[in-house]
């Protein structure tokens, strides 16, 4: 049995300017204009008032989860169902 509904979460991550290199004010202004969108897909294992815990891999035997991440809800843009997921049976 799968842990929950499979979803795709769009969220905004932090981003480092060119690996921490020095930058001009103009470069910083341009860099600050756009977010860093991330799309993560997996099963929602837990929701709290502050976080969504998502696992991307699941093994029913033994009942274990892999690639688990905790996404702050304040960074979430949208959560959608992954309709492409199909049963292999």
FENTAJO-V103120 format. One record per residue. N is the residue number from 1. SS is DSSP state (@ for helix, = for strand, . for the rest). Layout:
BEGIN
n->(N | N)
ss->(SS | SS)
END
This chain:
BEGIN
n->(1 | 2 | 3 | 4 | 5 | 6 | 7 | 8 | 9 | 10 | 11 | 12 | 13 | 14 | 15 | 16 | 17 | 18 | 19 | 20 | 21 | 22 | 23 | 24 | 25 | 26 | 27 | 28 | 29 | 30 | 31 | 32 | 33 | 34 | 35 | 36 | 37 | 38 | 39 | 40 | 41 | 42 | 43 | 44 | 45 | 46 | 47 | 48 | 49 | 50 | 51 | 52 | 53 | 54 | 55 | 56 | 57 | 58 | 59 | 60 | 61 | 62 | 63 | 64 | 65 | 66 | 67 | 68 | 69 | 70 | 71 | 72 | 73 | 74 | 75 | 76 | 77 | 78 | 79 | 80 | 81 | 82 | 83 | 84 | 85 | 86 | 87 | 88 | 89)
ss->(. | . | . | . | . | = | = | = | = | = | = | = | . | . | . | . | @ | @ | @ | @ | . | . | . | . | @ | @ | @ | @ | @ | @ | @ | . | . | . | . | . | = | = | = | = | = | = | = | = | = | = | = | . | . | . | = | = | = | = | = | = | = | = | = | = | . | . | = | = | = | = | = | = | = | = | = | = | @ | @ | @ | = | = | = | = | = | = | . | . | . | . | . | . | . | .)
END
